[in-house]
Amino acid sequence: MPRDGSRRSLLGNTRFPDSRVWSLILVFLWRGGFAENMLLTITYQGNNAADLGYLLHKNPSRPQMFELSYGRAYVFYPEVSDTRCTAALLLDIDPIDLAKGREGSKGGGLFDYVNDRPYVSSSFMSTAISRVFGSALAGRCDKKPEIASAEHDLTAVVSALPCRGDAEMIDRVFAPLGYEVHYAKEPLDEKFPEWGDGCYVNLSLSRRCLLKDLLAHLYILIPAFDRGKHYWIGTDEIDKLLEKGAGWIENHPERDFIVRRYLAGRRRLARMAMERLDDGESGATEDANIEPAEWEASEKTEVKRNLNARRAEAVIAVLLSHGASSVIDLGCGEGNLLRLLLREKSFAKVAGADASPLALERARRRLDVENMSPARAARLTLFQGSLTYRDGRFSGYDAAVCVEVIEHIDKNRLSAFEDVLFAHARPRVVVITTTNIEYNEKFGQMSGQLRHGDHRFEWTRGEFRAWGDEVARRNGYEAAFSDIGDADEERGTQTQMGVFTRCE
């Protein structure tokens, strides 16, 4: 430890005193201890393979460290020979920094404490590629310009690429670009093979191409599969997309999928990007000076606002019709439903529980708990709790609601959720709402594609009803189901609701 007691990474010095020693240490870690964090390797096979160091502007004999927002990036070469050379880019992301925000940063953190960001290939990797391999991404090599403009036999290995429900898209996205594609899924838990595979793949891409093209493809397509970015997405992202995608994205058979996902599902931005691609434009967006708040407001369409309101109205109507005087909102998030529940004087006791301390803190701010009247404050309880572990604090309420929460639980934990809510807490009434996957195509998504990046699954109407009927039968409840939102003759509505009434 440093004398001042400060926390440092194992490789936390920008300059390495003995590059040969550090190279041996890093190779050892790469083959063993750091294997799970090895997010990207690029291998060049052929004559003068060590020229990869010139292409990447990184000396194979000198490991390097780079400071990034919320973490560090390390570059080293685990193998170097005349015919084969591998460069490794390792990201060290601190989950505490992500949750709390780094010292001096504005606002709160980016994610909840429990997240997969330190371990998977995501927009952090795209940022690292741009920051660490910026010259190579631009196709520059001052010392040997001839190799930057030549094609090479390259293989990129991307570890732990998030791929929830999109495995079949890997070939459809990368194969048209000329890559030989290989990927492997890992079991969710080797001790429980019946749980199936996890939602991440280790991806290998091989092709003879320019290094800058390989990096550009990774820069755009990694966050497209991850479905999310760790920074604000505005019109400047359209410019990045068109710049890095120039020459290949225009005619890609999965262009719409890539554009929509790279822009994190922002419909207006995706529409603008595709209009510019159709018009053959690649310059800056005319509306680039529009404030982010205006874009955010434009994307919250009237349909979405109405759906949220109709969902809350439907839930509260059920609670009132059953005469509930005490309600617990399980998975309360930032307190949207709690605010409405507190407005109803019929609910003398209102509680909110969530696994995320950050969400609960936002709920306290949104509900303005500090300035709440004593009478209203006495009706409200907020606490941290998991829906898959028994908790005595969940008991003692007339009704429990789970609004758009169950789809965020891993399927193999649904039996634990059932035990906690129906067998242990046993409220008189349980209201559960969840998305209807059949409706997703109305949002422009592909068949079977999940609506949100954090959803572990989504049910059809039949699947939700089958699950609900079995839960009711096993636990002494009666189940009734209804739809919420705009109806489509074939696909149903956006949201479905199950109401479970305990048999007396």
Secondary structure, DSSP 4 states (H G I P E B T S, - for coil): --TT-----TT--SS-S-HHHHHHHHHHHHHTTTGGG--EEEEEESTTGGGHHHHHT--TTS-EEEEETTEEEEEEEEEE-SSEEEEEEEEEE-HHHHHH--TT-SSS-SS-SS-STTTS-SHHHHHHHHHHSHHHHTT--SS-HHHHTS-EEEEEEEEEEE-TT-HHHHHHHHGGGT-EEEEEEEES-TT-GGG-EEEEEEEEEEEEE-HHHHHHHHHHHHHHHH---SS---THHHHHHHHHTTTTSTT-TTHHHHHHHHTTT-HHHHHHHHHHHHHT--S--TTTTS-HHHHHHHHS-HHHHHHHHHHHHHHHHHHHHTT-SEEEEET-TTSHHHHHHHH-TT-SEEEEEES-HHHHHHHHHHHTGGG--HHHHHHEEEEE--TTS--GGG-S-SEEEEES-GGGS-GGGHHHHHIIIIIII--SEEEEEEEBGGGGGGGTPPTT--SSTT-S--B-HHHHHHHHHHHHHHHTEEEEEEEES--BTTTB-SEEEEEEEE--
